Amino acid sequence: MHPGSWVAWLALAMSVALSTTNPLYLVVLLLTLSLVAILTPRAEGAAVGGIRAVFLFAGGMFLLSLVVAVVNGSYGDHILFTVPGPEFPSWMGGLRLGGPVSAEGLVAAGIRGMAITCIIVSFYVFSSSVSPQRLLRTSPAALFQAGLVLTVGLTLVPSTVEDLRRVREVRALRGASNGFRSLPGLAVPVLLGGLERAMRTAEAMEARGYAAASPAPRVASIAVVAAPALGLTAATAWFFYPEFRWLAVLAALGGVAAFAAWLRAAARSRRTTRYHPEHIALPQRGAAAISCALAVTIVLIPIPGLDLGYNPFAGLPWPSFGIVALAPVAACAWPLLFVLSAPAGSGRATVLAEAPA
């Protein structure tokens, strides 16, 4: 699949995970993302590796959210147990440590933990399916510097993990322990190796002209400041001042226009040579467009029947479950249509790198 298609899919998965507080939909979303993570082949040169470690980390974050809810206490009608703790004065803003733990609070903490788990799994799928180099090649010229930083960062993670594994194996062959006391002996070689590799990468990229760029025009500087300001104005007027939503629409259009002007001006300041441009297929374009439309709809536009919310503090009712609200959750599985239908070996695209002119 094209990296742009994966970016659109990630936007859909993130919007669903962040907008959903219904535990039933979150379970379906987690199962969907896990299915995509298992069935999608790992791209050559991808940033992360083992899925087992990712699920262990996600499970740890889920348990951490429950522990925080127990330690801080929670409000609700169904009190399960009480954690002893000190009482803080009222001038400390209602700070709590311990106290009664309710079923509503644990359910709310579990919902937050499931949302965090879905976000972690979705980022794993994205980073394991798209190599950083391929993502940099297909990124717009205006976002070249951001893509370059992202590429170097994503490449550093697996190499650091590999260095850590290699150092542990060497220490084990020498009979050294790998306990807590051996942490300095593990961290220092890994840190030095990472710094040396970063210096070599920076020198090689500078020698190849990756640091060269003409100064951005004044229009780009003005547009990059105006775009977020107009976006914040539009969001504030839309969510907090319903009578001024017409102003929010105008500010949003102005922000989009300013962002487009910045993209155009910044792209002109950096010229790249594409020896073999990677085109996105028409079916993937349609799927990416539908994903972006669903993401915007879920976040901004209320639709009857599309309710992904749930409030456990309203008497702890049973969560609702509907086909209409299930549609955007199940839509997160659309990469399987292209991954499973692709012939073996087609994921290793032979695309030549683009070099600055």
C-alpha positions as CSV (number, residue, x, y, z in Angstrom):
1,M,0.0,0.0,0.0
2,H,1.0,3.6,-0.6
3,P,2.3,5.5,2.4
4,G,-0.4,8.1,1.8
5,S,-3.1,5.5,2.2
6,W,-1.6,4.4,5.5
7,V,-1.6,8.0,6.7
8,A,-5.3,8.3,5.9
9,W,-6.0,5.0,7.7
10,L,-4.0,6.2,10.7
11,A,-6.1,9.4,10.8
12,L,-9.3,7.3,10.8
13,A,-8.1,4.9,13.5
14,M,-6.9,7.8,15.7
15,S,-10.2,9.8,15.3
16,V,-12.2,6.7,16.2
17,A,-10.0,5.8,19.2
18,L,-10.0,9.3,20.6
19,S,-13.8,9.9,20.0
20,T,-15.1,6.6,21.4
21,T,-15.9,6.1,25.0
22,N,-18.2,3.2,24.5
23,P,-16.4,0.0,25.7
24,L,-18.1,-2.3,23.2
25,Y,-17.0,-0.2,20.2
26,L,-13.5,0.0,21.7
27,V,-13.3,-3.8,22.0
28,V,-14.4,-4.1,18.4
29,L,-11.8,-1.5,17.4
30,L,-9.0,-3.2,19.3
31,L,-9.9,-6.6,17.7
32,T,-9.9,-4.9,14.2
33,L,-6.6,-3.2,14.8
34,S,-5.1,-6.4,16.1
35,L,-6.3,-8.3,13.0
36,V,-4.7,-5.7,10.8
37,A,-1.5,-5.8,12.8
38,I,-1.3,-9.6,12.5
39,L,-2.2,-10.0,8.8
40,T,-0.3,-7.1,7.4
41,P,3.2,-8.1,6.4
42,R,6.1,-6.1,7.9
43,A,7.6,-3.7,5.3
44,E,11.3,-3.9,4.5
45,G,13.2,-1.4,6.7
46,A,10.2,-0.7,8.9
47,A,10.7,1.1,12.2
48,V,9.5,-1.5,14.7
49,G,9.5,-5.2,15.0
50,G,7.9,-7.6,17.5
51,I,4.1,-7.4,17.9
52,R,4.4,-9.3,21.2
53,A,6.3,-6.5,22.9
54,V,3.8,-3.9,21.6
55,F,0.9,-5.8,23.0
56,L,2.7,-6.2,26.3
57,F,3.4,-2.5,26.5
58,A,-0.2,-1.7,25.6
59,G,-1.4,-4.1,28.3
60,G,0.9,-2.4,30.8
61,M,-0.6,1.0,29.9
62,F,-4.1,-0.4,30.4
63,L,-3.2,-1.8,33.8
64,L,-1.5,1.5,34.7
65,S,-4.7,3.4,34.1
66,L,-6.6,1.1,36.4
67,V,-3.9,1.5,39.1
68,V,-4.0,5.3,38.8
69,A,-7.8,5.1,39.3
70,V,-7.4,3.0,42.4
71,V,-4.7,5.1,43.9
72,N,-6.5,8.4,43.3
73,G,-9.9,7.1,44.2
74,S,-13.1,7.9,42.2
75,Y,-16.6,9.1,42.6
76,G,-19.7,7.1,41.9
77,D,-22.7,5.3,43.4
78,H,-21.4,1.8,43.4
79,I,-18.5,1.8,45.9
80,L,-16.4,-1.4,45.7
81,F,-13.7,-0.7,48.4
82,T,-11.9,2.1,50.1
83,V,-8.1,2.8,49.8
84,P,-6.7,4.5,53.0
85,G,-4.9,7.7,52.3
86,P,-4.2,11.2,53.8
87,E,-6.7,14.0,53.6
88,F,-5.6,17.2,51.9
89,P,-6.9,20.7,52.7
90,S,-9.5,22.3,50.4
91,W,-7.1,25.0,49.2
92,M,-5.2,22.3,47.3
93,G,-7.9,22.1,44.7
94,G,-9.5,18.9,45.6
95,L,-6.3,16.7,45.5
96,R,-7.1,13.2,46.5
97,L,-4.9,10.2,47.3
98,G,-6.8,7.1,48.2
99,G,-10.4,7.1,49.2
100,P,-13.4,5.2,47.9
101,V,-13.1,3.4,44.6
102,S,-16.3,3.0,42.6
103,A,-17.2,0.7,39.8
104,E,-17.9,3.7,37.6
105,G,-14.4,5.0,38.2
106,L,-12.8,1.7,37.3
107,V,-15.0,1.4,34.1
108,A,-14.0,5.0,33.1
109,A,-10.3,4.2,33.7
110,G,-10.7,1.0,31.7
111,I,-12.2,2.9,28.8
112,R,-9.3,5.3,28.8
113,G,-6.8,2.4,29.0
114,M,-8.5,0.7,26.0
115,A,-8.4,3.9,24.0
116,I,-4.6,4.2,24.7
117,T,-4.2,0.6,23.7
118,C,-5.9,1.2,20.4
119,I,-3.7,4.2,19.7
120,I,-0.5,2.2,20.5
121,V,-1.6,-0.7,18.2
122,S,-2.6,1.7,15.4
123,F,0.8,3.4,15.5
124,Y,2.5,0.0,15.5
125,V,0.6,-1.0,12.4
126,F,1.6,2.2,10.7
127,S,5.2,2.1,11.6
128,S,5.6,-1.6,10.8
129,S,3.9,-1.3,7.4
130,V,5.7,1.8,6.0
131,S,9.4,2.1,6.0
132,P,10.7,5.6,7.1
133,Q,12.7,6.0,3.9
134,R,9.6,5.3,1.8
135,L,7.6,7.8,3.8
136,L,10.2,10.4,3.3
137,R,10.3,9.9,-0.4
138,T,6.5,10.4,-0.7
139,S,6.2,13.3,1.7
140,P,5.5,16.7,0.1
141,A,8.5,19.0,-0.5
142,A,7.1,21.5,2.0
143,L,7.2,18.9,4.8
144,F,10.7,17.6,3.8
145,Q,12.4,18.8,7.0
146,A,9.7,17.3,9.3
147,G,9.8,14.1,7.3
148,L,13.5,14.0,7.6
149,V,13.4,14.3,11.4
150,L,10.7,11.7,11.6
151,T,12.7,9.3,9.4
152,V,15.9,9.7,11.5
153,G,13.9,9.2,14.7
154,L,12.0,6.1,13.5
155,T,15.3,4.6,12.2
156,L,17.0,5.2,15.5
157,V,14.5,3.2,17.5
158,P,15.0,-0.2,16.0
159,S,18.8,0.2,15.8
160,T,18.9,1.2,19.5
161,V,16.9,-1.9,20.4
162,E,19.2,-4.0,18.3
163,D,22.3,-2.5,20.0
164,L,20.7,-3.3,23.4
165,R,20.1,-6.9,22.4
166,R,23.7,-7.3,21.1
167,V,25.2,-5.8,24.2
168,R,23.1,-8.1,26.4
169,E,24.2,-11.1,24.4
170,V,27.9,-10.1,24.7
171,R,27.6,-9.6,28.4
172,A,25.9,-13.0,28.8
173,L,28.7,-14.7,26.9
174,R,31.2,-13.1,29.3
175,G,29.2,-14.3,32.3
176,A,28.0,-10.9,33.4
177,S,24.6,-10.5,34.9
178,N,21.8,-8.5,33.3
179,G,20.1,-7.3,36.5
180,F,19.4,-3.8,37.8
181,R,23.0,-3.3,38.8
182,S,24.2,-3.9,35.3
183,L,22.1,-1.0,33.9
184,P,25.0,1.4,33.5
185,G,27.0,-1.3,31.7
186,L,24.1,-1.7,29.3
187,A,23.1,1.9,28.8
188,V,26.6,3.4,28.2
189,P,27.5,1.3,25.1
190,V,24.0,1.7,23.7
191,L,24.1,5.5,24.2
192,L,27.6,5.9,22.7
193,G,26.7,3.7,19.7
194,G,23.5,5.8,19.1
195,L,25.5,9.0,19.3
196,E,28.1,7.8,16.9
197,R,25.5,6.5,14.5
198,A,23.7,9.8,14.6
199,M,26.9,11.7,13.8
200,R,27.6,9.5,10.9
201,T,24.1,9.8,9.6
202,A,24.2,13.6,9.9
203,E,27.6,13.9,8.1
204,A,26.5,11.6,5.3
205,M,23.2,13.5,4.8
206,E,25.0,16.9,4.9
207,A,27.5,15.6,2.3
208,R,24.7,14.7,0.0
209,G,23.0,18.1,0.3
210,Y,20.1,17.3,2.6
211,A,20.8,20.3,4.7
212,A,20.8,22.7,1.8
213,A,17.6,24.8,1.3
214,S,16.9,28.3,0.0
215,P,15.3,30.7,2.5
216,A,11.5,30.5,2.7
217,P,9.7,33.5,1.1
218,R,7.9,36.1,3.3
219,V,4.5,34.7,2.2
220,A,5.3,31.4,3.8
221,S,6.3,33.0,7.1
222,I,3.1,34.9,7.3
223,A,1.0,32.0,6.3
224,V,2.5,29.6,8.7
225,V,1.6,32.0,11.6
226,A,-1.9,32.8,10.3
227,A,-3.0,29.2,9.7
228,P,-2.9,27.9,13.3
229,A,-4.3,31.2,14.6
230,L,-7.3,31.0,12.2
231,G,-7.7,27.4,13.1
232,L,-7.9,28.1,16.8
233,T,-10.3,30.9,16.2
234,A,-12.5,28.6,14.2
235,A,-12.5,25.9,16.8
236,T,-13.2,28.3,19.6
237,A,-16.1,29.9,17.8
238,W,-17.6,26.6,16.7
239,F,-17.5,24.8,20.0
240,F,-18.1,27.6,22.5
241,Y,-20.1,30.3,20.6
242,P,-22.8,28.6,18.6
243,E,-24.2,32.0,17.5
244,F,-20.9,32.8,15.8
245,R,-20.5,29.5,13.8
246,W,-20.6,31.5,10.6
247,L,-17.5,33.2,11.8
248,A,-16.0,29.8,12.5
249,V,-16.6,28.6,9.0
250,L,-15.0,31.8,7.6
251,A,-12.0,31.4,9.9
252,A,-11.6,27.7,9.0
253,L,-11.7,28.5,5.3
254,G,-9.1,31.2,5.8
255,G,-6.9,28.8,7.8
256,V,-7.1,26.2,5.0
257,A,-6.2,28.9,2.4
258,A,-3.3,30.1,4.5
259,F,-2.0,26.5,5.0
260,A,-2.3,25.9,1.3
261,A,-0.4,29.1,0.6
262,W,2.3,28.0,3.0
263,L,2.6,24.5,1.4
264,R,2.9,26.1,-2.1
265,A,5.5,28.7,-1.0
266,A,7.5,26.2,1.1
267,A,7.5,23.6,-1.7
268,R,9.0,26.2,-4.2
269,S,11.9,26.8,-1.8
270,R,13.0,23.2,-2.1
271,R,13.3,21.5,-5.4
272,T,13.6,17.7,-5.5
273,T,14.3,15.3,-8.4
274,R,12.0,12.3,-8.6
275,Y,13.5,9.6,-10.8
276,H,10.6,7.2,-10.2
277,P,7.6,8.8,-8.6
278,E,5.4,6.4,-6.6
279,H,1.8,6.8,-7.6
280,I,-1.2,5.8,-5.5
281,A,-3.7,3.4,-7.1
282,L,-7.2,4.6,-7.7
283,P,-8.9,2.2,-5.3
284,Q,-6.5,3.3,-2.6
285,R,-7.3,6.9,-3.3
286,G,-10.9,6.2,-2.8
287,A,-10.3,4.4,0.4
288,A,-8.1,7.2,1.7
289,A,-10.6,9.8,0.8
290,I,-13.4,7.9,2.6
291,S,-11.2,7.5,5.6
292,C,-10.5,11.2,5.8
293,A,-14.2,12.0,5.4
294,L,-15.1,9.6,8.1
295,A,-12.4,11.1,10.4
296,V,-13.7,14.6,9.9
297,T,-17.3,13.5,10.4
298,I,-16.6,11.6,13.6
299,V,-14.8,14.6,15.1
300,L,-16.8,17.6,13.9
301,I,-20.2,16.6,12.5
302,P,-22.9,15.0,14.7
303,I,-24.9,12.4,12.8
304,P,-28.1,10.8,14.2
305,G,-27.3,7.2,15.2
306,L,-23.5,7.8,15.1
307,D,-23.0,7.9,18.9
308,L,-19.8,6.5,20.1
309,G,-20.1,7.9,23.6
310,Y,-20.8,6.3,26.9
311,N,-21.0,7.8,30.4
312,P,-20.5,5.2,33.2
313,F,-21.3,7.8,35.9
314,A,-25.0,8.0,34.8
315,G,-26.0,5.0,36.9
316,L,-23.6,2.5,35.1
317,P,-26.0,1.5,32.4
318,W,-25.3,-1.1,29.8
319,P,-23.6,0.4,26.7
320,S,-25.6,0.8,23.6
321,F,-24.6,-0.9,20.4
322,G,-25.8,0.0,16.9
323,I,-25.0,-0.8,13.3
324,V,-24.6,2.8,12.2
325,A,-22.1,3.6,14.9
326,L,-20.3,0.3,14.2
327,A,-19.6,1.3,10.6
328,P,-16.7,3.7,11.2
329,V,-15.2,1.2,13.7
330,A,-15.3,-1.7,11.2
331,A,-14.0,0.6,8.4
332,C,-10.6,0.6,10.1
333,A,-10.1,-2.9,8.6
334,W,-10.1,-1.7,5.0
335,P,-6.3,-2.1,4.6
336,L,-6.9,-5.9,4.6
337,L,-8.7,-5.6,1.3
338,F,-5.5,-4.5,-0.4
339,V,-3.0,-6.4,1.8
340,L,-4.7,-9.8,1.4
341,S,-5.4,-9.4,-2.3
342,A,-1.8,-8.3,-3.2
343,P,0.4,-10.9,-4.7
344,A,3.3,-12.2,-2.7
345,G,6.4,-10.0,-2.7
346,S,4.5,-7.0,-4.0
347,G,5.0,-5.0,-0.8
348,R,8.7,-4.6,-1.6
349,A,8.4,-1.7,-3.9
350,T,11.5,-0.8,-5.8
351,V,11.4,3.0,-5.8
352,L,14.5,5.0,-6.3
353,A,15.3,7.6,-3.7
354,E,14.8,11.3,-4.5
355,A,17.7,13.6,-4.1
356,P,17.7,17.4,-3.7
357,A,18.5,19.2,-6.9
